[in-house]
Amino acid sequence: MLDILIIGGGPIGLACGLAAQKAGLSFVIIEKGCLVNSLYNYPSTMTFFSTSEKLEIGGVPFVTVHNKPTRNDALEYYRRVALSSNLPLNLFEEVTNVKPIDSGYEITTSKSTYQAKKVILSTGFYDIAVNLDIPGEDLPKVKHYYQDPHYYTSQKVVVVGSSNSAIDVALETYRKGAEVTLVIRGSEVSSRVKYWVRPDIINRIKEGSIKAYFNSSLAAVRQTEVDIDTPEGKITIPNDFVMAMTGYKPNFDFLAKIGIKLTEDKFIPTYNPETMETNQRGLYLAGVVVGGLDTHLWFIENSRIHADMIIKDIVEKKSEA
Ligand SMILES: Cc1cc2nc3c(=O)[nH]c(=O)nc-3n(C[C@H](O)[C@H](O)[C@H](O)COP(=O)(O)OP(=O)(O)OC[C@H]3O[C@@H](n4cnc5c(N)ncnc54)[C@H](O)[C@@H]3O)c2cc1C
């Protein structure tokens, strides 16, 4: 039986592995996709807002020429850290259930069954997009994930949302020759948009290079056009692609299925903030999965500390036993 099974091979799952390794515990990291799967699926053009040292795990320096690393820098870093530390990683294997047994947990995956005394769930929130729930959302031209601006050259693109992701998509596709229309629920560009990007989008809207509808929502999508509800009434505009940058959420069904209690309003999981242990004994949460619907509060920067907190608790409880 393993001391620990870690679910999710993102930055924080790897940080937990490094901390467990340091403490001499036996463990395996099970990841349903490739190594740091969420980061791999980020836009190819993405630059972190954090400086590289704030993304470091296990005390391994993250050396970059520029202070803010790109997605590719981060892939290099986390891969190098994982491989040079020989972390036991089972990739492309999905955990489908976690059941309590006498001495810990039985974990079922798409490939096997494991037993572990403790389980750390570090599954992030990037796998499930927040839907618009409007007619036409299932058309292939509606995207919740964005890879690269080149694809949208000379296309009429509607971007829904006002978060950092939405504004990055709007500016990048505009600069590669797309005709961009922003649909924003609020009355202005979100104040959470990076302070060095916000003036750029506000000026592009002011000069008319990017059209924006405020206090508005996308109402329906069809093959060649979309409907937008605006304060002046419903309008219909020609359209080729919809980028629904409306955020992502943790897999609440999975959390509930394995017995973690969630709050009713924001689906925030129950855990002890000092140890990260959930209401299920020996089952811990690490990383951005802890935020419920408040995904904007959690980053690698402020959740990488979970690794040491959890391993400290596990080691202390082991010595008490
Ligand atoms: C565009 C963008 C920019 C960002 N910029 C920054 C930044 O500058 N600074 C910062 O600190 N943070 C930033 N973040 C946030 C941060 O990068 C992510 O939230 C980070 O990936 C969190 O790490 P994690 O390990 O908690 O989760 P994740 O990296 O999401 O890892 C979770 C892993 O679990 C796997 N998984 C899920 N379910 C299962 C299952 N059932 N079985 C097996 N594996 C499973 C997933 O495939 C995934 O690899 C940014 C996020 C985005 C989207």
The ligand as a MOL file (V3000), in Angstrom:
LIG
                    3D

  0  0  0     0  0            999 V3000
M  V30 BEGIN CTAB
M  V30 COUNTS 53 58 0 0 0
M  V30 BEGIN ATOM
M  V30 1 C -4.4700 31.7680 -19.0090 0
M  V30 2 C -4.0320 31.5260 -17.5990 0
M  V30 3 C -2.9790 32.2490 -17.0340 0
M  V30 4 C -2.5410 31.9940 -15.7260 0
M  V30 5 N -1.4920 32.7160 -15.2240 0
M  V30 6 C -1.0560 32.4530 -13.9620 0
M  V30 7 C 0.0520 33.1510 -13.3960 0
M  V30 8 O 0.6200 34.0440 -14.0210 0
M  V30 9 N 0.4440 32.8520 -12.1420 0
M  V30 10 C -0.1650 31.8800 -11.4090 0
M  V30 11 O 0.2750 31.6400 -10.2730 0
M  V30 12 N -1.2110 31.2100 -11.8990 0
M  V30 13 C -1.6790 31.4770 -13.1550 0
M  V30 14 N -2.7600 30.8030 -13.6630 0
M  V30 15 C -3.4090 29.8170 -12.8220 0
M  V30 16 C -2.5870 28.5330 -12.7840 0
M  V30 17 O -1.7350 28.4080 -13.8900 0
M  V30 18 C -3.4100 27.3270 -12.8350 0
M  V30 19 O -4.5490 27.4310 -12.1210 0
M  V30 20 C -2.5070 26.1270 -12.3990 0
M  V30 21 O -2.4730 25.2540 -13.4690 0
M  V30 22 C -2.9590 25.5000 -11.1090 0
M  V30 23 O -2.1970 24.3550 -10.8260 0
M  V30 24 P -2.8790 23.0400 -10.2310 0
M  V30 25 O -1.7950 22.0350 -10.2000 0
M  V30 26 O -3.6390 23.3700 -9.0110 0
M  V30 27 O -3.9820 22.6340 -11.3250 0
M  V30 28 P -3.7840 22.1840 -12.8400 0
M  V30 29 O -2.5490 22.7190 -13.4210 0
M  V30 30 O -5.0620 22.4580 -13.5480 0
M  V30 31 O -3.5510 20.6210 -12.7090 0
M  V30 32 C -4.5870 19.7150 -12.4600 0
M  V30 33 C -4.2840 18.4560 -13.2050 0
M  V30 34 O -5.1780 17.4390 -12.7810 0
M  V30 35 C -5.4920 16.6370 -13.8990 0
M  V30 36 N -6.7370 15.9280 -13.5870 0
M  V30 37 C -7.9850 16.4640 -13.4310 0
M  V30 38 N -8.8650 15.4990 -13.1090 0
M  V30 39 C -8.1710 14.3200 -13.0590 0
M  V30 40 C -8.5420 12.9640 -12.7900 0
M  V30 41 N -9.8020 12.6160 -12.4770 0
M  V30 42 N -7.5760 12.0140 -12.8390 0
M  V30 43 C -6.2810 12.3500 -13.1350 0
M  V30 44 N -5.8880 13.6230 -13.4040 0
M  V30 45 C -6.8180 14.6010 -13.3580 0
M  V30 46 C -5.6070 17.6380 -15.0480 0
M  V30 47 O -5.4480 17.0270 -16.3040 0
M  V30 48 C -4.4740 18.6030 -14.7100 0
M  V30 49 O -3.2530 18.2730 -15.3410 0
M  V30 50 C -3.1970 31.0290 -14.9560 0
M  V30 51 C -4.2630 30.3090 -15.5020 0
M  V30 52 C -4.6940 30.5530 -16.8040 0
M  V30 53 C -5.8530 29.7650 -17.3500 0
M  V30 END ATOM
M  V30 BEGIN BOND
M  V30 1 1 1 2
M  V30 2 1 2 3
M  V30 3 2 2 52
M  V30 4 2 3 4
M  V30 5 1 4 5
M  V30 6 1 4 50
M  V30 7 2 5 6
M  V30 8 1 6 7
M  V30 9 1 6 13
M  V30 10 2 7 8
M  V30 11 1 7 9
M  V30 12 1 9 10
M  V30 13 2 10 11
M  V30 14 1 10 12
M  V30 15 2 12 13
M  V30 16 1 13 14
M  V30 17 1 14 15
M  V30 18 1 14 50
M  V30 19 1 15 16
M  V30 20 1 16 17
M  V30 21 1 16 18
M  V30 22 1 18 19
M  V30 23 1 18 20
M  V30 24 1 20 21
M  V30 25 1 20 22
M  V30 26 1 22 23
M  V30 27 1 23 24
M  V30 28 2 24 25
M  V30 29 1 24 26
M  V30 30 1 24 27
M  V30 31 1 27 28
M  V30 32 2 28 29
M  V30 33 1 28 30
M  V30 34 1 28 31
M  V30 35 1 31 32
M  V30 36 1 32 33
M  V30 37 1 33 34
M  V30 38 1 33 48
M  V30 39 1 34 35
M  V30 40 1 35 36
M  V30 41 1 35 46
M  V30 42 1 36 37
M  V30 43 1 36 45
M  V30 44 2 37 38
M  V30 45 1 38 39
M  V30 46 1 39 40
M  V30 47 2 39 45
M  V30 48 1 40 41
M  V30 49 2 40 42
M  V30 50 1 42 43
M  V30 51 2 43 44
M  V30 52 1 44 45
M  V30 53 1 46 47
M  V30 54 1 46 48
M  V30 55 1 48 49
M  V30 56 2 50 51
M  V30 57 1 51 52
M  V30 58 1 52 53
M  V30 END BOND
M  V30 END CTAB
M  END
